[in-house]
Amino acid sequence: MQTVAAARPGALRRILAGLPLAILSPLLLLLAAIGLILTDLVVRVFPRRKLNTDTRPDASSAAIVIPNWNGRDLLEKYLPSVVAAA
């Protein structure tokens, strides 16, 4: 009667190749869980400072950009009204 390793010579090699990861995966999951727990504790002990909640834009200044290509006559016609409105 043949053993499993003799029947499939590559099977044992594949099992042994995956063995380190199979052994380390629970440890890695535990380390990730501990890291999340520690992060939660740090956030509870040292809460974030509240930032400025005023999100309205600063309306004290503005920039006007007028792209122009061969439109000198249009600028001469409409630019004075833009300057007056600003």
Contacts in CASP RR format, 6 or more apart in sequence:
PFRMAT RR
TARGET T0000
AUTHOR 0000-0000-0000
METHOD contacts of the structure
MODEL  1
MQTVAAARPGALRRILAGLPLAILSPLLLLLAAIGLILTDLVVRVFPRRK
LNTDTRPDASSAAIVIPNWNGRDLLEKYLPSVVAAA
4 11 0 8 1.000
4 12 0 8 1.000
5 11 0 8 1.000
5 12 0 8 1.000
62 86 0 8 1.000
64 82 0 8 1.000
64 86 0 8 1.000
66 75 0 8 1.000
66 79 0 8 1.000
66 82 0 8 1.000
68 74 0 8 1.000
68 75 0 8 1.000
END
